[in-house]
C-alpha cells in the first residue's frame, strides 16, 4: 500500500507511507472480523491478539486466521452511549494496543468502505446483495517506508514478531535500503497530448441518470432530504493498475494519492478531499468539505485558457445554488464535529476557497474542532461517516434513499483510505477520483450533489467530468503499454 499526502496550495509533498510488505490482514464483513496471518511473522501475532479479544466477542482460530464475531446489540438512543458502544472498530483498537508500546508508533494502513455505515445506521439492503468489498480492510506492516518530506527525513522499518526472524528481516531491510538508495526515479513520462478517455461503459446512461435525479428531486421537494449525492459507475479495461496510477498522479496531482493492492482487487486514486484527519498531539479533528464544481477552462486544443478558467471560477463563486449546497455541507460538517468535539472549539477555516485540479475546480472549506477527552480517532470517524459531500443531508435519510436508488453496494467509493497509528493519529482521504480494478476492469464511480433546483442534464455531465481524470489516465496507461509491447515485438 502507498499513501501520499501533499499540501493543497503549494502542491509540495508532506508525507509518504509505503507498506512494502505486510504480515497480517484485518478484514471486516458486518459483525465478523478476520485477522489473517500472511507469513510466520504474522502468525506469531495470533496468540496475543486472541488474548486481546474483548470478552463479549467470540474468538475462534482456524489455522492462520482469527475470527472475531461481534455480538448484535440493539442501537442506543443516546448519542454518547452509541459512540461508546462495542463495534467492529474495536478490533483495530485492540490490534494497535497489542502492537504499540515502543518508542516509535506502529501504524495500520487500509480502507474503510462506504458500506461500513450500515453497522451503525438503519439502512435497507440494496437491490443487488452481492458484496465484493469488506467493510474495512487494514494491513499490519512488516516492512514500512515512512518519509517526512517537510523534515526531509525517511525511515525504513522492519517489525519482528516471531523469534528468530530478526536476521531474515534485517536482510530484507538492507536489500530495500540498497534498492531505494540507488534507485533512479522511474516515473513514466506523460502520455502525448490529445489522449482522451477510451471507450468506457457506464451503468447508467445520461438519460437514465437524469431521470434518477428527477426522482430524487421529488424527495427533496417532499422534505425527505435537502440534498443528496447519487452516483454512477464508468468501467474500462485496465491491464496495469500501477501504470494507470502513475499516469493519474502526473495528470491530476491531488492532495491525496493512494494505491492499495488487496490481492483480489486493486484500488488507486488521486483525491482532492480528506475524510477525517486527527492529530493526537493537538487533539484537533478536521473535515474538508468540497462541494461546488465547474470544469476547467480549456481552449480547442485542450490547453488551459486562463481567461476562460477565471470566468468559470467567477461563475462558480456567484452561483447561488452552488453556494447554498456548499454551506449546507459545511453546516453538516459542523454538526458531525459537534458530536465528538469539546464545546466551543469548532471553527470554520478557508471558507469558500477554490481548489483547481486537472479537469475540474471545486469550492472548499475547512472545519475543525478539539476532540473530547474521552474519545479517540475511531470515535471521530464513526461519528462522521460517511462524509456529507458523498451522501447529502440529512445524512441517514440520504443514505437510505441512495440504497433504494443505486443498484448495489458502493464498496470503496465514498469511503476512506489512509493510516491510523498507535499514538492515536488518523489521516484519511475520501475515496473519489479513484478506480477499483478487478479482473482487468477498472470501475470509476462519480457522483453529483442534487438539490431542488439542480438541472438533471448538468448533474449527469458533472459525474462524467469528475470521472474523466481517472478514465484518461487508464487510457494513457493502456496506450503506453501497447506502444511498449509493440516496441518489444519489433526489437
C-alpha positions as CSV (number, residue, x, y, z in Angstrom):
1,X,0.0,0.0,0.0
2,X,1.1,3.5,-0.8
3,X,-0.4,6.7,0.8
4,X,0.9,10.1,-0.2
5,X,-0.1,13.4,1.3
6,X,0.6,16.8,-0.4
7,X,-0.1,20.4,0.6
8,X,-3.2,21.7,-1.2
9,X,-1.9,25.1,-2.1
10,X,1.8,24.6,-2.8
11,X,1.4,21.0,-4.1
12,X,4.6,20.2,-2.1
13,X,4.7,16.7,-0.6
14,X,4.1,16.3,3.1
15,X,4.3,12.6,3.9
16,X,4.6,9.3,2.1
17,X,3.9,6.0,3.7
18,X,4.5,2.7,1.9
19,X,3.7,-0.7,3.4
20,X,6.3,-2.7,1.4
21,X,5.1,-6.0,2.9
22,X,2.5,-6.9,5.5
23,X,2.3,-9.7,8.0
24,X,-1.4,-9.5,9.0
25,X,-4.5,-8.6,7.1
26,X,-7.6,-7.4,9.0
27,X,-10.9,-7.7,7.2
28,X,-14.4,-6.8,8.5
29,X,-17.6,-8.1,7.0
30,X,-20.5,-7.0,9.1
31,X,-20.1,-8.4,12.6
32,X,-17.3,-10.7,11.6
33,X,-13.6,-9.5,11.7
34,X,-11.0,-11.8,10.2
35,X,-7.3,-11.4,11.2
36,X,-5.3,-13.4,8.6
37,X,-1.6,-14.0,9.0
38,X,0.2,-13.8,5.7
39,X,3.5,-15.3,6.9
40,X,5.2,-16.7,10.1
41,X,5.8,-13.2,11.4
42,X,2.0,-12.5,11.3
43,X,1.3,-16.0,12.7
44,X,3.2,-15.0,15.9
45,X,0.7,-12.2,16.5
46,X,-2.4,-14.5,16.6
47,X,-1.8,-15.7,20.2
48,X,-1.5,-12.3,21.7
49,X,-4.4,-11.0,19.6
50,X,-6.5,-13.9,20.7
51,X,-5.9,-12.8,24.3
52,X,-6.7,-9.2,23.4
53,X,-10.2,-10.1,22.1
54,X,-13.0,-8.4,24.0
55,X,-14.8,-10.6,26.5
56,X,-18.2,-10.0,24.7
57,X,-16.7,-11.1,21.3
58,X,-16.5,-14.8,20.2
59,X,-12.9,-15.7,19.1
60,X,-12.1,-18.7,17.0
61,X,-8.9,-19.8,15.4
62,X,-8.7,-21.6,12.1
63,X,-5.1,-22.2,11.0
64,X,-3.6,-18.8,10.2
65,X,-6.9,-16.9,10.8
66,X,-8.5,-15.5,13.9
67,X,-12.3,-15.0,13.6
68,X,-13.8,-12.4,15.9
69,X,-17.6,-12.4,15.9
70,X,-19.1,-9.3,17.5
71,X,-22.5,-9.6,19.2
72,X,-25.6,-8.0,17.7
73,X,-26.5,-5.1,20.0
74,X,-29.7,-3.0,20.0
75,X,-28.9,0.5,18.9
76,X,-28.6,3.0,21.7
77,X,-30.9,6.0,21.6
78,X,-28.4,8.2,23.4
79,X,-25.8,9.6,21.1
80,X,-23.0,9.5,23.6
81,X,-23.7,5.9,24.5
82,X,-23.9,5.0,20.8
83,X,-20.4,6.3,20.3
84,X,-19.1,4.2,23.1
85,X,-21.0,1.0,22.2
86,X,-18.9,-2.0,21.2
87,X,-18.5,-2.3,17.5
88,X,-16.2,-4.0,14.9
89,X,-13.9,-0.9,15.0
90,X,-12.8,-2.2,18.4
91,X,-10.7,-4.8,16.6
92,X,-8.5,-2.0,15.1
93,X,-8.0,-0.5,18.6
94,X,-7.0,-3.9,20.1
95,X,-4.5,-4.6,17.3
96,X,-2.9,-1.2,17.8
97,X,-2.8,-1.7,21.6
98,X,-1.2,-5.1,21.2
99,X,1.4,-3.9,18.7
100,X,2.1,-0.5,20.3
101,X,4.2,0.4,23.3
102,X,7.6,1.0,21.7
103,X,9.1,4.5,21.2
104,X,8.1,4.6,17.5
105,X,4.3,4.3,16.9
106,X,3.0,1.3,14.9
107,X,0.6,2.1,12.1
108,X,-2.0,0.3,10.1
109,X,-2.8,1.2,6.5
110,X,-6.1,0.5,4.8
111,X,-9.6,1.2,3.7
112,X,-13.0,2.0,5.3
113,X,-15.7,1.2,2.8
114,X,-18.8,3.3,2.3
115,X,-21.0,0.4,3.4
116,X,-19.4,0.3,6.9
117,X,-22.2,2.8,7.7
118,X,-24.8,0.1,7.8
119,X,-23.2,-1.2,11.0
120,X,-24.3,2.0,12.8
121,X,-27.3,3.2,10.9
122,X,-30.6,1.5,9.8
123,X,-30.0,1.1,6.0
124,X,-32.1,-1.1,3.7
125,X,-30.4,-3.8,1.7
126,X,-29.6,-2.8,-1.9
127,X,-31.3,-4.5,-4.8
128,X,-28.1,-6.4,-5.7
129,X,-27.0,-8.1,-2.5
130,X,-23.6,-9.2,-3.8
131,X,-20.6,-7.8,-1.9
132,X,-17.0,-7.6,-3.1
133,X,-15.5,-5.0,-0.8
134,X,-15.2,-5.6,3.0
135,X,-16.5,-3.0,5.5
136,X,-12.9,-2.3,6.2
137,X,-9.5,-3.7,5.2
138,X,-6.3,-2.9,7.0
139,X,-2.7,-4.2,6.8
140,X,-0.2,-4.6,9.6
141,X,3.2,-3.7,8.1
142,X,6.2,-6.0,8.2
143,X,8.4,-3.7,6.1
144,X,7.5,0.0,6.2
145,X,8.9,3.1,4.4
146,X,7.9,6.4,6.0
147,X,9.0,9.7,4.5
148,X,8.5,13.1,6.2
149,X,9.1,15.4,3.3
150,X,8.8,18.6,5.4
151,X,11.5,17.5,7.9
152,X,13.4,15.8,5.0
153,X,13.7,12.6,7.0
154,X,12.9,9.0,5.9
155,X,12.8,5.7,7.9
156,X,12.8,2.2,6.7
157,X,11.5,-0.2,9.4
158,X,11.0,-3.9,9.9
159,X,8.6,-5.2,12.6
160,X,9.7,-8.5,14.1
161,X,7.0,-10.5,16.0
162,X,8.4,-14.1,15.6
163,X,11.5,-15.1,17.5
164,X,14.3,-16.0,15.0
165,X,13.0,-13.7,12.2
166,X,15.5,-10.9,13.1
167,X,18.1,-12.0,10.6
168,X,15.8,-12.5,7.7
169,X,14.0,-9.2,8.2
170,X,17.3,-7.4,8.7
171,X,18.5,-8.8,5.4
172,X,15.2,-7.6,3.8
173,X,15.8,-4.1,5.3
174,X,19.3,-3.9,3.9
175,X,18.1,-5.1,0.5
176,X,15.3,-2.5,0.4
177,X,17.7,0.2,1.6
178,X,20.1,-0.6,-1.2
179,X,17.3,-0.6,-3.8
180,X,16.0,2.8,-2.6
181,X,19.4,4.4,-2.2
182,X,20.4,3.5,-5.7
183,X,17.1,4.0,-7.3
184,X,16.6,6.4,-10.2
185,X,13.2,8.0,-10.4
186,X,11.2,5.7,-12.7
187,X,8.2,8.0,-13.2
188,X,6.5,7.3,-16.5
189,X,6.6,10.2,-19.0
190,X,3.3,11.9,-19.5
191,X,1.4,10.5,-22.5
192,X,1.3,12.5,-25.7
193,X,-1.1,15.4,-25.7
194,X,-4.5,14.5,-27.1
195,X,-5.0,11.3,-25.2
196,X,-8.7,11.1,-24.2
197,X,-10.7,8.6,-22.2
198,X,-11.2,5.4,-24.1
199,X,-14.3,3.5,-25.0
200,X,-15.7,3.3,-21.5
201,X,-19.0,1.8,-20.4
202,X,-21.4,3.3,-17.9
203,X,-24.0,1.6,-15.8
204,X,-26.5,4.4,-16.2
205,X,-26.6,6.5,-19.4
206,X,-27.1,10.2,-19.3
207,X,-30.9,10.0,-19.8
208,X,-31.3,7.3,-17.1
209,X,-29.2,9.2,-14.6
210,X,-31.1,12.4,-15.3
211,X,-34.4,10.6,-14.7
212,X,-32.9,9.3,-11.4
213,X,-32.0,12.9,-10.5
214,X,-35.6,14.0,-11.2
215,X,-37.0,11.2,-9.0
216,X,-34.6,12.2,-6.2
217,X,-35.7,15.8,-6.5
218,X,-39.2,14.6,-5.6
219,X,-37.8,13.5,-2.3
220,X,-36.1,16.9,-1.9
221,X,-39.5,18.6,-2.7
222,X,-41.2,16.3,-0.1
223,X,-38.7,17.4,2.6
224,X,-37.1,14.0,3.0
225,X,-33.7,15.5,2.3
226,X,-32.2,18.9,1.5
227,X,-29.5,17.5,-0.7
228,X,-28.5,14.0,-2.0
229,X,-25.5,12.7,-3.9
230,X,-26.4,9.9,-6.4
231,X,-23.6,8.3,-8.4
232,X,-22.9,6.1,-11.4
233,X,-20.1,3.9,-12.4
234,X,-17.9,4.0,-15.5
235,X,-15.8,1.0,-16.5
236,X,-12.9,0.5,-18.8
237,X,-10.2,-2.3,-19.4
238,X,-7.1,-1.8,-17.2
239,X,-4.3,-4.3,-17.5
240,X,-1.8,-2.4,-15.5
241,X,-3.2,-0.6,-12.4
242,X,0.2,0.7,-11.2
243,X,0.9,2.3,-14.6
244,X,-2.6,3.9,-14.6
245,X,-2.0,5.2,-11.1
246,X,1.3,6.8,-12.1
247,X,-0.4,8.4,-15.1
248,X,-3.2,9.7,-12.8
249,X,-0.7,11.3,-10.4
250,X,1.0,13.0,-13.4
251,X,-2.2,14.3,-15.0
252,X,-4.2,15.1,-11.8
253,X,-1.9,15.9,-8.9
254,X,-4.0,16.0,-5.8
255,X,-3.5,16.3,-2.0
256,X,-4.0,12.6,-1.5
257,X,-2.7,9.8,-3.8
258,X,-3.1,6.2,-2.9
259,X,-2.5,2.7,-4.3
260,X,-3.7,-0.5,-2.5
261,X,-3.1,-4.0,-3.8
262,X,-5.5,-6.1,-1.8
263,X,-4.8,-9.3,-3.8
264,X,-8.3,-9.8,-5.1
265,X,-8.6,-6.2,-6.2
266,X,-6.5,-3.0,-6.6
267,X,-7.6,0.5,-5.6
268,X,-5.9,3.6,-6.8
269,X,-6.8,7.2,-6.9
270,X,-5.8,10.9,-6.6
271,X,-8.4,12.5,-4.3
272,X,-8.8,16.2,-3.6
273,X,-10.7,15.7,-0.3
274,X,-9.7,14.4,3.1
275,X,-12.2,12.4,5.1
276,X,-11.4,12.6,8.9
277,X,-8.0,13.9,9.9
278,X,-6.9,13.8,13.6
279,X,-3.7,15.0,15.2
280,X,-3.3,13.3,18.6
281,X,-0.8,15.9,19.9
282,X,-3.1,18.9,19.5
283,X,-6.3,16.7,19.7
284,X,-7.6,18.6,16.6
285,X,-10.0,16.8,14.3
286,X,-10.6,18.2,10.9
287,X,-13.0,17.8,7.9
288,X,-12.5,19.4,4.5
289,X,-15.9,19.6,2.7
290,X,-15.8,20.0,-1.0
291,X,-19.0,21.0,-2.9
292,X,-19.5,23.1,-5.9
293,X,-17.9,22.2,-9.2
294,X,-17.0,23.7,-12.6
295,X,-14.9,22.2,-15.4
296,X,-11.5,23.8,-16.1
297,X,-11.5,26.4,-18.9
298,X,-9.7,25.0,-21.9
299,X,-9.2,26.1,-25.5
300,X,-9.9,24.0,-28.6
301,X,-6.6,22.2,-28.3
302,X,-7.3,21.2,-24.7
303,X,-4.8,23.6,-23.0
304,X,-5.9,25.8,-20.1
305,X,-7.3,29.1,-21.2
306,X,-6.6,31.4,-18.2
307,X,-9.3,33.9,-19.1
308,X,-12.0,31.3,-19.5
309,X,-10.7,29.5,-16.4
310,X,-11.1,32.7,-14.3
311,X,-14.5,33.3,-15.8
312,X,-15.6,29.8,-14.8
313,X,-14.3,30.5,-11.3
314,X,-16.3,33.7,-11.0
315,X,-19.4,31.9,-12.3
316,X,-18.8,29.2,-9.6
317,X,-18.4,31.8,-6.8
318,X,-21.5,33.6,-7.8
319,X,-23.8,30.6,-8.3
320,X,-26.4,30.7,-5.6
321,X,-27.2,27.0,-6.0
322,X,-23.6,26.0,-5.6
323,X,-23.1,28.3,-2.6
324,X,-26.2,27.1,-0.9
325,X,-25.2,23.5,-1.5
326,X,-21.7,24.1,-0.1
327,X,-22.9,25.9,3.0
328,X,-25.3,23.1,3.7
329,X,-22.4,20.7,3.8
330,X,-20.2,23.0,5.9
331,X,-23.1,23.1,8.4
332,X,-23.3,19.3,8.2
333,X,-19.6,19.0,8.9
334,X,-20.0,21.3,11.9
335,X,-22.9,19.1,13.2
336,X,-20.8,16.0,12.8
337,X,-17.9,17.5,14.8
338,X,-20.3,18.7,17.4
339,X,-20.9,15.1,18.3
340,X,-17.3,14.5,19.3
341,X,-15.7,17.9,20.0
342,X,-15.4,19.9,23.1
343,X,-17.9,22.7,23.4
344,X,-16.8,26.0,21.9
345,X,-13.9,24.6,19.9
346,X,-15.4,24.2,16.5
347,X,-14.4,26.7,13.8
348,X,-14.5,27.1,10.0
349,X,-11.3,28.0,8.1
350,X,-10.7,28.8,4.5
351,X,-14.4,29.4,3.8
352,X,-15.4,29.1,0.1
353,X,-11.9,28.7,-1.2
354,X,-11.4,27.4,-4.8
355,X,-9.1,24.5,-5.4
356,X,-8.1,23.6,-9.0
357,X,-7.4,20.1,-10.5
358,X,-6.8,18.8,-14.0
359,X,-10.4,18.6,-15.1
360,X,-12.4,20.5,-12.5
361,X,-12.3,23.2,-9.9
362,X,-14.1,23.0,-6.5
363,X,-15.4,25.2,-3.7
364,X,-13.8,24.0,-0.4
365,X,-13.9,24.9,3.3
366,X,-12.1,23.6,6.3
367,X,-13.9,22.7,9.5
368,X,-12.0,21.8,12.7
369,X,-12.5,21.2,16.4
370,X,-10.9,19.8,19.5
371,X,-11.8,16.2,20.2
372,X,-13.4,15.4,23.5
373,X,-11.0,13.9,26.1
374,X,-12.9,10.6,26.3
375,X,-12.8,9.9,22.6
376,X,-10.3,8.8,20.0
377,X,-9.8,8.9,16.3
378,X,-12.0,5.9,15.6
379,X,-14.8,7.5,17.6
380,X,-14.4,10.6,15.4
381,X,-14.5,8.5,12.2
382,X,-17.6,6.6,13.4
383,X,-19.4,9.9,14.2
384,X,-18.6,11.5,10.8
385,X,-19.0,8.6,8.4
386,X,-19.8,8.9,5.6
387,X,-18.7,12.3,4.5
388,X,-21.6,14.5,3.7
389,X,-20.2,15.5,0.4
390,X,-20.7,11.9,-0.8
391,X,-24.1,11.4,0.8
392,X,-26.2,14.6,1.3
393,X,-28.3,15.9,4.2
394,X,-29.8,14.8,6.5
395,X,-27.2,12.1,6.2
396,X,-29.0,9.0,7.4
397,X,-32.1,9.6,5.3
398,X,-29.9,10.4,2.3
399,X,-28.0,7.1,2.7
400,X,-31.3,5.2,2.9
401,X,-32.5,6.7,-0.3
402,X,-29.2,6.0,-2.1
403,X,-29.6,2.4,-1.1
404,X,-33.0,2.4,-2.8
405,X,-31.9,4.1,-6.0
406,X,-28.5,2.7,-6.6
407,X,-28.4,-1.0,-7.6
408,X,-25.8,-2.3,-5.2
409,X,-23.2,-1.7,-2.5
410,X,-20.9,1.3,-3.2
411,X,-17.9,-0.5,-1.8
412,X,-14.8,1.6,-1.7
413,X,-16.3,4.6,-3.4
414,X,-17.2,7.4,-0.9
415,X,-15.4,5.5,1.9
416,X,-12.0,6.5,3.2
417,X,-8.4,5.3,2.8
418,X,-5.4,6.2,5.0
419,X,-3.3,5.4,8.0
420,X,-4.0,5.0,11.7
421,X,-1.3,4.7,14.3
422,X,-0.8,3.6,17.9
423,X,-0.1,7.2,19.0
424,X,-3.8,7.9,18.1
425,X,-3.2,9.8,14.8
426,X,-5.5,9.3,11.8
427,X,-5.2,10.7,8.3
428,X,-7.7,9.6,5.7
429,X,-8.8,10.6,2.2
430,X,-12.2,10.2,0.7
431,X,-12.1,7.5,-2.0
432,X,-13.1,9.6,-5.0
433,X,-11.3,10.2,-8.4
434,X,-10.4,6.6,-7.9
435,X,-10.6,3.2,-9.7
436,X,-11.3,-0.2,-8.2
437,X,-9.8,-2.8,-10.5
438,X,-11.0,-6.4,-10.6
439,X,-10.2,-9.0,-13.2
440,X,-8.7,-6.4,-15.6
441,X,-11.6,-4.0,-15.4
442,X,-11.4,-0.6,-13.7
443,X,-14.6,0.8,-12.3
444,X,-14.6,4.6,-11.7
445,X,-17.6,5.9,-9.7
446,X,-18.6,9.6,-9.6
447,X,-21.5,11.5,-8.1
448,X,-23.2,14.8,-8.1
449,X,-24.9,16.8,-5.4
450,X,-28.6,17.2,-6.2
451,X,-30.8,19.9,-4.7
452,X,-34.3,21.2,-5.7
453,X,-33.1,23.5,-8.5
454,X,-30.5,21.1,-9.9
455,X,-30.5,20.7,-13.7
456,X,-30.5,16.9,-14.3
457,X,-28.6,17.0,-17.5
458,X,-25.8,19.1,-15.9
459,X,-25.6,16.7,-13.0
460,X,-25.0,13.8,-15.4
461,X,-22.3,15.9,-17.1
462,X,-20.7,16.7,-13.7
463,X,-20.3,13.0,-12.9
464,X,-18.5,12.5,-16.3
465,X,-16.2,15.5,-15.7
466,X,-15.2,14.0,-12.3
467,X,-14.5,10.6,-13.7
468,X,-12.6,11.8,-16.8
469,X,-9.3,12.3,-15.0
470,X,-9.2,8.6,-14.0
471,X,-10.6,7.3,-17.3
472,X,-8.0,9.4,-19.2
473,X,-5.2,8.1,-17.0
474,X,-6.3,4.5,-17.6
475,X,-6.4,5.2,-21.4
476,X,-3.0,6.7,-21.3
477,X,-1.6,3.7,-19.4
478,X,-3.2,1.3,-21.9
479,X,-1.8,3.2,-24.8
480,X,1.7,3.4,-23.2
481,X,1.6,-0.4,-22.6
482,X,0.6,-1.0,-26.2
483,X,3.4,1.1,-27.5
484,X,5.9,-0.7,-25.2
485,X,4.7,-4.1,-26.3
486,X,4.9,-3.1,-30.0
487,X,8.5,-1.8,-29.4
488,X,9.5,-5.1,-27.8
489,X,7.9,-7.1,-30.6
490,X,9.9,-5.1,-33.2
491,X,13.0,-5.5,-31.1
